[in-house]
Amino acid sequence: MTIYALSSGPGISGIAVVRISGEDTSKAIELMTGKSVPRPRVATLRKINKINTSELIDEGIILWFPGPESYTGEDMAEFHTHGSKAVIEALHSSISKIENCRLAEPGEFTKLAFQNGKINLLKAESIADLISSETEIQRRQAVKIMKGKSANKFNGLREKILKILSHVEAKIDFPEEELSIEILKNIKNDSAEIIRDIEKILDDQKVGERIREGFKIAIVGPTNVGKSTLINYLSNRDVAIVSEIAGTTRDVIETHLNIDGYPVVVSDTAGIRESKSEIEKKGIKLALQRAEDADLKLIVLDVKSVDIIDVFKELMDENSILVINKCDLLEKELSPEIKKFPHILISLKDNLKTDELISKLKNKLKNKFINNEDILITRERHRQHLYQCLDHLKSFSQKSRSEDFDKAAEDLRLATRQLGMIVGKVDVEELLGSIFNDFCIGK
């Protein structure tokens, strides 16, 4: 089957790129240009016509990449044309009339590249991350994974486990042969070292996921304290409706920000209070859930609501900032009960001390991302495979009797399988749908 899709962004543009991959790619070029395929990897100007007619669609550049030396590993071509909707639709319509040609699914070109051994699964994921990157730190992380840093590490660990497995299987195959003391010592030391390596990788404070998905900040507090005003201030635009009517925000409102190059997802939540409204109760439940899941909580009170600090004590921890808004209305000193919590006094209305809040936010972000250069895990699936690998290795290390060698070998096989699933060395068909569905069509 031959697939095709628009690989450049949708909408009107100066240039559009339509990509084709599969065994009928050369046939498509010949039918639409009336000429044979151009020289490989040489930009060639051609008139592009509708199938079986001489009606001109456009004049553009054809690039021909014969397999296996192509991105997908198959015969592949790119049509570079003018980027109008009419031209793209005419191109798609003509290609669809060629037998065995169909529109590509999301990520299908990259999926073919993986299946044909052109890239590993980590690189495929990093390509998706690079396409969707919004900040410099996200771009750098995606490029680092593309270059193979994580794959090399996980493959290296897998090779070490396979070496241990070879000694264990040798003992199973030749039970009369005794393993030397030196080999037994190396098996014990090597397995302990691999366990320490994986534990160190896992002890990363989930920085890789935070960079990829965005650092989550939840704004929580009672009604009418300025939560929606705060998210609008941080976003520098009207994200949420601001009203003097209590309980305006019922659902969670999210916005993605770039703060000093760090990706941030800020959530404005429903005001927390006693309510009889079922809709508002659901909003409050969502607010508390979002606060629990957040990397940082901005607990917002105002000078008139500080007496209800007890309600929010459970939310106060090292990943919280207590923000007291409307300091312009403060008529007396804050109570000792408030002063014992680290807090920032601001006035969003008069823009007072808001720079202090922004500075504190930036420091929190820098502290969370400080060790990002050593990060190898960027997705939850990587983390889960490593945890399972670790469990199997620990189970192996607890087996010492000769009658346990069969079970010990199985522990090692399962450990290598978990590492192999990270980079795609073993059957991962059940994962491919969810991974490549995150791609845009045409990639």
Secondary structure, 3 states (H helix, E strand, C coil): CEEEEECCCCCCEEEEEEEEECCCHHHHHHHHHCCCCCCCCCCEEEEEECCCCCCEEEEEEEEEECCCCCCCCCCEEEEEEEECHHHHHHHHHHHHCCCCEEECCCCHHHHHHHHCCCCCHHHHHHHHHHHHCCCHHHHHHHHHHHCCHHHHHHHHHHHHHHHHHHHHHHHHHCCCCCCCHHHHHHHHHHHHHHHHHHHHHHCCCCHHHHHHHCEEEEEECCCCCCHHHHHHHHHCCCCCCCCCCCCCCCCCEEEEEEECCEEEEEEECCCCCCCCCHHHHHHHHHHHHHHHHCCEEEEEEECCCHHHHHHHHHHCCCCEEEEEECHHHCCCCCCHHHHCCCEEECECCCCECHHHHHHHHHHHHHHHCCCHHHCCCCCHHHHHHHHHHHHHHHHHHCCCCHHHHHHHHHHHHHHHHHHHHHHCCCCCHHHHHHHHCCCCCCC
